[in-house]
Amino acid sequence: MEQNNPDQDIEAVAAKRKRSGWQFSLVINTVFIVCGLGAVGFGAFQVSEAKQEAQWPTVEGTVSDSRLIGTSGRKTTFYEVNLDYSYKVADCSYTGKGALAHYSDGAAAGECIEKNRQGAKVKVYVNPSSPSRSLLKPSDTSAVGMVFIIMGGIFSLIGLFTLAIDWFRFR
């Protein structure tokens, strides 16, 4: 009858734990790296879109309807001025709708509505490759995009750094 050496059993268990520790580290750190790179990509897209929209040509539009929408927060009410408008590009008429401005002061929001009643003229940013797509003001998402780029980069670096440490620890 053959008996197992207890030292060999301990070594086998230690090797198995080491292998499973490396596999766990690989999975967790890969998730960190992939999520971080995804956030960097999303942030870069946001920054790129904001820069492109700011360079769209502008045309004069005419307000057809204006609305003031109030949203109550904890301590204050936030106001959004929404407009429906029409504009022309190359003798073709288009319509659009969108938010012109956001306010936390009801009086300022009311003044904006008064200035932008039906028939008022507004500056409309028009997508040159698709004139039916328009904005009253370019997106201000470049700051949000930069946050995603920075946080995604940090996440990816943490994943890479801990993966490198675990590579030396578990080999």
N, C-alpha and C positions, 0 to 999 in steps of 0.2 A: 504494500500500500504506500502510495506516494503522498508526502505531505508538502504543503506549500510553505515557503519561507515567509515568515511574517514581514521581514524587511521588504521583500518583493511586492507584497500586497500593499504596504504603505506607499511604496514608490509608484505603484500603478494608480492608486487613488490620488496621489499628489499630481501625477501627470495628467490625469483626467480633469482634476479641478483647474489646473493651469490652462488646459486646452479650452474648457468651458468658460473660464474667465476671459481669455482672449477673444473667444467668439462673442461673448456678451459685449465686451468693450468695442469690438468691431461693429456690431449692429448699432449700438447706441451712438457711437461717434460718427458713423456713416449717416445716421438720421440727422445729427447736428449739422454735418457738412452739407447734406442735400437741402435741408430746410434753410440754412444760411445762404446757400447759393441761389435758392429760389427767391428769397427775400431780396437779395442783391439784384437779381434779374427784374423782379417786379418794380423795385425802386428805380432802376435805370429806365424802365419803360415809362414810369410816371414822369420822370424828369424830362425825358425825350418828348413826350406828348405835350407837356406844358411849354417847352421851348418852341415846338412846332406851332402850337396854337397862337402864341404871342407874335409869330411872324405871318399869320394869315393876313391877306389884304382886308381892308375895311370898306364898307359901303354905307350909305345913309339908309336907315330904315324908318318906318312909321309905326308908332304904337297903335294897336287895335284894341287892346284891353290891358288894364293893370289891376293887380290884386295885392293886397297886403295880408300876409299870412303870419299870425302870431303863434308862437309855441312857448308854453310856460315851462320854465325850468324851476329849480328849487327856490332860488331867491329872486329871479328876474324873468322877464319875458323877452324872447328873442323874436325879431321881426325879419321877414324875408319879403322883398319886393319882387314880384313875378310879373313879367310882361309877355303878352302875345304881340307879335310884330310882323310886318311884311317888308320885303326888300326886293330889289331887282338886280340881276346879274345878267349881262349880255341880252337884254330885252326879254328875259324870262322872269316871271314873278314867283317868289317863294314866300313861305310863312315859317315862322319859328316861335318858340316859346322858351323861356328860361328865367333864371333868377338874375336880377340886375345887381342887387346889393343885399347885405345882411346888416342888421342893426340890433343893438341892445337898448337903444333910446327910441321910444315910440314917437316923439316929436320929430326926430330926424327922419324916421321911416315915413311919417306922414308928409314931410316936406318933399321927400323923394317921389312919393306917389303923386303929389300935386304937380311936380315938375314933369312927370311922365304919364299924364292923362292921355286919353285917346287922341290921336292926331299929332302927338309930340314926335320930334325927330330924335333918333338914337343912333349911336355908332354900332354897326353890326360887323363882327369878324366872320369872314366867310372862308370855308375850306376850299382852296383853289382846285383841288381834284374832285370835289363833290359839293357844288354850290348849294345843294339842299341842306347841307350840314352847316349850322351857324351857331355863334355864341354872342352874347352881349358883352362878355368880358372873358379873356383867356383864363383857363384854370390856374389856380394857385396851388398846384399839387407838387411843385418841385421841392418844397421844404419837406413834405411828407415822404416824397421819394428818397430824399437824402437820408432821412431817418431810417428807412428800410435798408438802404445801401449800407449805412454804418452798422446797424444792428445785425444785419445778415452777415457782414464781414466779420464782426466779433463772434457770432455763432460759429461760422466756418473755421475761424482761427482756433477757437476753443476745441472744436472737434478734432482738428488736425493736430493740435498740441497734445491733447490727451491721448490721441491715437498713437502718436510717436512715443510718448512716455510709456504707454502700455505695451508697445512693440518691444521696447527694451526690457520691460518688467517681466513679460510673459515668454520671452524666447528662451 
